[in-house]
Amino acid sequence: MPLTLVPSNRYERTAFFVSDGTGITAETFGHALLSQFDVKFRQVRLPFVDSVSKALEAARRINEAAERDGKRPLVFSTLVNAEVAAVMRQANGMIHELIPTFVPGLEQELGIKSTHGIGRSHTIADTEEYNRRIEAINFSLAHDDGESNKGLPDADVILVGVSRCGKTPTSLYLAMTHGLKIANYPLIPEDFARGNLPSVLPRQREKLFGLSISPDRLHQVRNERRPGSKYASIEQCRMEVNEAEALMRREGIRWLSTTTKSIEEIAATILQEIRIERKSF
């Protein structure tokens, strides 16, 4: 059975994410709860637990962790099969089950029985949706860092900001997870001297969203890429950040600082501000 460990120097408890599929949903479920506690967890993902024999093996690993730690592990499960889930409940862990907790109530409210299909949350049942995500990724790669203006009106969002403020990873995250076509443009000293946005952007103003960053953090990031250069100097970073933020304010562009935010937080803010319609399941 595949096993993924998240390394760390010291742990207080062990957390298992158990699934009959990839384990992504179980891990997301567990992380949402664990993030509320200031405790360091050893994290173990146990995917593809889709038989009694695999469940017994998973239970054995959970029991070993309990004996080693002297504390029972926390187990976050998205197992669908009742027999497999019953085996898992015999393990010496604190079991948190997503499916039995929420599905019965939904069945009652909707007036229908669930399909109890294994791995349904991440199957590519909708070919159109899958193709849309691939197309979005290709679009975002082609329009990274202002590489192309072709098809720019087809963009869902156009990110602007100084170099190395997080535009590219945010673009790809939105493309991969939401199927959105994202372009991004760097704001450079020539734009500041001119006092205007790049000429192709004002026509797409309603799609623009700005990213900024603290000069100190930008200096650190750039210095890792080009150490000792003018591009990475703290003076250059301060000038570019100040000018970019002033330009975005003048142009009425919504923006946020990425300094202390995760990509997920940045993406959620963009989705809220731009209000892009997402397709339903």
C-alpha positions in Angstrom: 0.0 0.0 0.0 1.5 3.4 -1.0 2.6 5.5 2.0 3.3 9.3 1.9 5.0 10.9 4.9 5.3 14.6 5.4 8.7 15.1 7.0 9.3 17.2 10.1 11.8 17.3 12.9 9.3 16.8 15.8 5.7 15.6 16.1 3.2 15.6 18.8 0.6 13.3 17.2 0.1 11.2 14.0 -2.7 11.9 11.5 -3.8 9.4 8.9 -5.7 10.2 5.8 -7.4 7.0 4.6 -9.3 6.7 1.3 -10.5 4.2 -1.3 -9.2 6.7 -3.9 -6.3 9.1 -4.1 -6.7 10.4 -0.6 -6.9 14.0 -1.7 -10.4 14.6 -0.3 -9.5 12.9 3.0 -6.4 15.0 3.3 -8.3 18.2 2.5 -10.9 17.2 5.1 -8.3 16.5 7.7 -6.2 19.6 7.1 -9.3 21.8 7.4 -9.8 20.4 10.9 -6.2 20.1 12.0 -5.4 23.7 11.0 -7.5 24.8 14.0 -5.0 23.4 16.4 -1.5 24.5 17.2 -0.1 21.0 17.2 2.6 19.4 14.9 1.3 16.3 13.2 3.1 13.5 11.5 0.9 13.1 8.4 0.4 9.8 6.6 -1.7 9.3 3.5 -3.1 5.8 2.9 -4.8 5.9 -0.6 -6.6 3.1 -2.5 -7.8 1.2 0.6 -10.6 -0.5 -1.4 -10.6 -4.0 0.1 -10.8 -5.7 3.5 -7.3 -6.9 3.2 -6.0 -3.4 2.5 -8.1 -2.1 5.4 -6.5 -4.6 7.7 -3.1 -3.5 6.6 -4.1 0.2 7.2 -5.4 -0.7 10.6 -2.1 -2.4 11.4 -0.2 0.7 10.6 -2.5 2.9 12.7 -2.1 0.5 15.6 1.7 0.6 15.2 1.6 4.4 15.3 -0.5 4.3 18.5 2.0 2.0 20.2 5.0 4.1 19.0 3.5 7.5 20.0 1.8 6.4 23.2 -1.3 8.3 21.8 -3.9 7.1 19.4 -3.6 8.6 16.0 -6.3 10.8 14.4 -7.8 9.1 11.3 -9.6 11.0 8.6 -11.5 8.6 6.4 -13.5 9.0 3.1 -14.1 5.2 2.8 -17.4 4.4 1.0 -17.6 0.6 1.3 -19.3 -0.3 4.5 -17.4 -3.5 5.1 -14.0 -1.8 4.5 -15.0 1.1 6.8 -16.1 -1.3 9.5 -12.6 -2.9 9.5 -11.1 0.6 9.8 -13.2 1.4 12.9 -11.5 -1.4 14.7 -8.1 0.3 14.6 -6.8 2.1 17.7 -7.3 5.6 16.4 -9.8 8.4 16.7 -11.8 7.9 13.5 -13.4 10.8 11.7 -15.6 9.6 8.8 -16.7 12.0 6.1 -19.2 9.8 4.2 -21.3 8.4 7.1 -21.4 11.8 8.8 -23.0 13.7 5.9 -24.5 11.3 3.3 -27.4 10.0 5.4 -28.7 13.5 6.0 -28.3 14.4 2.4 -30.2 11.2 1.4 -33.1 12.2 3.6 -33.2 15.8 2.4 -32.9 14.9 -1.3 -35.2 11.9 -1.0 -32.9 9.6 -2.9 -30.1 7.1 -2.0 -26.5 7.8 -2.8 -24.7 5.8 -5.4 -21.9 4.8 -2.8 -19.5 4.9 -5.7 -15.8 4.6 -4.8 -13.6 7.5 -5.9 -16.4 9.5 -7.5 -15.1 12.8 -6.2 -12.1 12.7 -8.5 -13.1 10.7 -11.5 -13.1 12.4 -14.9 -16.7 11.6 -15.7 -17.2 14.8 -17.5 -14.9 14.8 -20.5 -15.9 18.4 -21.3 -14.8 19.6 -17.9 -11.5 17.7 -18.1 -10.8 19.2 -21.6 -11.7 22.7 -20.2 -9.0 22.4 -17.5 -6.4 21.2 -20.0 -7.3 24.1 -22.3 -7.1 26.5 -19.4 -3.6 25.3 -18.4 -2.3 25.6 -22.0 -3.8 29.1 -22.2 -2.2 30.2 -18.9 1.2 28.8 -20.0 1.0 30.6 -23.3 0.0 33.9 -21.7 2.5 33.8 -18.8 4.5 36.9 -18.2 3.0 38.8 -21.1 4.3 36.3 -23.6 1.3 36.6 -25.9 -1.6 38.9 -26.6 -3.4 36.5 -28.9 -6.8 35.5 -27.6 -6.5 37.8 -24.6 -10.2 38.7 -24.7 -10.8 35.0 -23.9 -9.0 35.3 -20.5 -11.2 35.0 -17.4 -8.7 37.0 -15.3 -5.5 39.0 -16.1 -3.1 39.3 -13.2 -0.7 42.2 -13.0 2.1 43.0 -10.7 5.9 43.3 -10.4 8.1 40.4 -11.3 8.2 37.5 -8.7 5.2 38.6 -6.7 3.3 35.3 -7.4 1.5 35.8 -10.7 2.6 32.5 -12.4 1.8 30.0 -9.6 -1.5 31.7 -9.0 -2.3 31.6 -12.7 -1.6 27.9 -12.9 -3.4 27.1 -9.7 -6.6 28.7 -11.0 -6.2 27.0 -14.3 -5.7 23.5 -12.8 -8.2 23.7 -10.0 -10.9 25.8 -11.5 -10.4 25.5 -15.2 -10.0 29.3 -15.7 -8.0 30.9 -18.4 -5.5 33.2 -16.7 -3.1 35.6 -18.3 -0.5 37.6 -16.4 1.5 40.7 -17.2 4.6 42.0 -15.3 4.6 45.7 -14.4 8.1 47.0 -15.2 10.1 50.2 -14.8 9.1 51.3 -18.4 5.5 51.2 -17.4 6.2 53.3 -14.3 8.1 55.9 -16.3 5.3 56.1 -18.8 2.7 56.2 -16.0 0.3 53.8 -17.8 -0.5 50.1 -18.0 0.8 48.1 -21.0 -1.3 49.2 -24.0 -3.2 45.9 -24.4 -4.6 45.9 -20.8 -7.0 48.9 -20.5 -9.4 47.2 -23.0 -9.7 44.3 -20.6 -9.9 46.4 -17.5 -12.9 44.5 -15.9 -10.7 41.4 -15.9 -7.6 42.9 -14.3 -6.5 42.0 -10.8 -3.3 43.1 -9.2 -0.8 41.3 -6.9 1.7 43.0 -4.8 4.3 42.0 -2.2 6.4 43.6 0.6 9.7 44.9 -0.7 11.6 42.9 1.9 10.0 39.6 0.8 10.5 40.5 -2.9 14.2 41.2 -2.2 14.5 37.7 -0.7 12.8 36.0 -3.6 14.7 37.9 -6.3 18.0 37.5 -4.5 17.6 33.7 -4.6 17.2 33.9 -8.4 19.8 36.6 -9.2 21.9 37.2 -6.1 23.7 40.6 -5.8 22.0 42.1 -8.9 20.3 45.5 -9.2 17.1 43.6 -10.0 17.3 42.0 -6.5 18.4 45.0 -4.6 16.2 46.2 -1.8 16.2 49.8 -3.3 14.9 48.4 -6.7 12.3 46.3 -4.9 11.0 49.2 -2.9 10.8 51.4 -6.0 9.0 48.8 -8.1 6.5 47.9 -5.4 5.7 51.5 -4.6 5.3 52.4 -8.2 3.2 49.3 -9.0 0.8 49.9 -6.1 0.5 53.6 -7.1 -0.3 52.7 -10.7 -2.9 50.1 -9.7 -4.6 52.7 -7.4 -4.6 55.3 -10.2 -6.1 52.8 -12.6 -8.7 51.6 -10.2 -7.4 48.0 -10.2 -8.3 45.7 -7.3 -5.2 44.2 -5.7 -3.9 42.4 -2.7 -0.5 41.7 -1.1 0.7 38.1 -1.4 3.3 38.5 1.3 1.6 36.4 4.0 -1.1 34.6 1.9 -1.2 31.1 0.5 -2.0 30.5 -3.2 -5.4 29.1 -2.1 -6.1 32.3 -0.2 -5.0 34.5 -3.2 -7.2 32.4 -5.6 -10.2 32.6 -3.3 -10.0 36.4 -3.1 -9.7 36.7 -6.9 -12.7 34.5 -7.4 -14.7 36.5 -4.9 -13.7 39.9 -6.4 -13.9 39.0 -10.1 -17.1 36.9 -9.5 -16.5 34.3 -12.3 -19.4 31.9 -12.9 -18.3 28.4 -12.2 -19.8 25.3 -13.7 -21.9 23.0 -11.5 -21.2 19.3 -11.0 
